[in-house]
């Protein structure tokens, strides 16, 4: 199976965003995996993920992205029967 590229974004209210950041901060501080569902897709970030912050500005638009990067584990074909 080839690696599939996925790009999912979901807008959140301020309260939802703050709650997710708190859960993430707790997981990072405890060096535990972080599980999140984004637009119906469950993602588990391993405790070993590398954290970073990115700032972009283009014309009249600017953004900051809090990033977690890791190499996803390959899924076993036995579990996909």
C-alpha positions as CSV (number, residue, x, y, z in Angstrom):
1,X,0.0,0.0,0.0
2,X,1.3,3.5,-0.9
3,X,1.6,6.2,1.7
4,X,-1.5,8.4,1.5
5,X,-1.3,12.2,1.9
6,X,-3.9,13.6,4.3
7,X,-4.7,17.2,5.2
8,X,-7.6,17.9,7.5
9,X,-8.5,21.2,9.1
10,X,-11.3,22.0,11.4
11,X,-12.2,25.4,12.8
12,X,-12.9,25.6,16.6
13,X,-14.5,28.0,18.9
14,X,-12.2,29.7,21.4
15,X,-13.5,27.5,24.2
16,X,-13.0,24.3,22.1
17,X,-9.4,25.3,21.1
18,X,-8.5,26.2,24.7
19,X,-9.8,22.8,25.9
20,X,-7.8,20.9,23.3
21,X,-4.6,22.9,24.1
22,X,-5.1,22.1,27.8
23,X,-5.4,18.4,27.1
24,X,-2.4,18.5,24.8
25,X,-0.3,20.4,27.3
26,X,-1.1,17.8,30.0
27,X,-0.1,15.0,27.7
28,X,3.1,16.7,26.7
29,X,4.0,17.5,30.3
30,X,3.3,13.9,31.4
31,X,5.2,12.5,28.3
32,X,2.1,10.6,27.3
33,X,0.4,10.0,23.8
34,X,-2.3,12.5,22.8
35,X,-5.4,11.3,21.1
36,X,-7.6,13.7,19.2
37,X,-10.5,13.4,16.7
38,X,-10.4,15.9,13.8
39,X,-13.4,16.0,11.5
40,X,-14.3,12.4,12.4
41,X,-10.7,11.0,12.0
42,X,-9.0,9.8,15.2
43,X,-5.3,10.6,15.4
44,X,-2.9,9.5,18.2
45,X,0.2,11.5,18.6
46,X,3.0,9.6,20.3
47,X,4.8,11.0,23.3
48,X,8.0,11.0,21.3
49,X,6.6,13.5,18.7
50,X,8.7,16.6,18.1
51,X,7.0,19.9,19.0
52,X,7.4,23.2,17.2
53,X,5.8,26.5,16.3
54,X,5.6,28.1,12.9
55,X,4.8,31.6,11.9
56,X,3.7,32.5,8.3
57,X,2.8,35.9,6.8
58,X,1.6,36.4,3.3
59,X,0.1,39.7,2.2
60,X,-2.7,40.7,4.6
61,X,-2.8,37.2,6.2
62,X,-0.7,35.8,9.0
63,X,-0.9,32.5,11.0
64,X,0.8,30.7,13.8
65,X,0.8,26.9,13.8
66,X,1.6,24.7,16.8
67,X,3.1,21.6,15.2
68,X,3.7,18.0,16.4
69,X,5.7,15.8,14.0
70,X,6.3,12.1,14.1
71,X,6.5,9.1,11.8
72,X,3.3,7.1,11.8
73,X,3.5,3.4,12.4
74,X,2.6,1.2,9.5
75,X,-0.8,-0.6,10.0
76,X,-0.8,-4.3,10.1
77,X,-2.7,-5.9,7.2
78,X,-3.9,-8.6,9.6
79,X,-6.2,-6.1,11.3
80,X,-7.9,-5.0,8.1
81,X,-9.8,-8.2,7.3
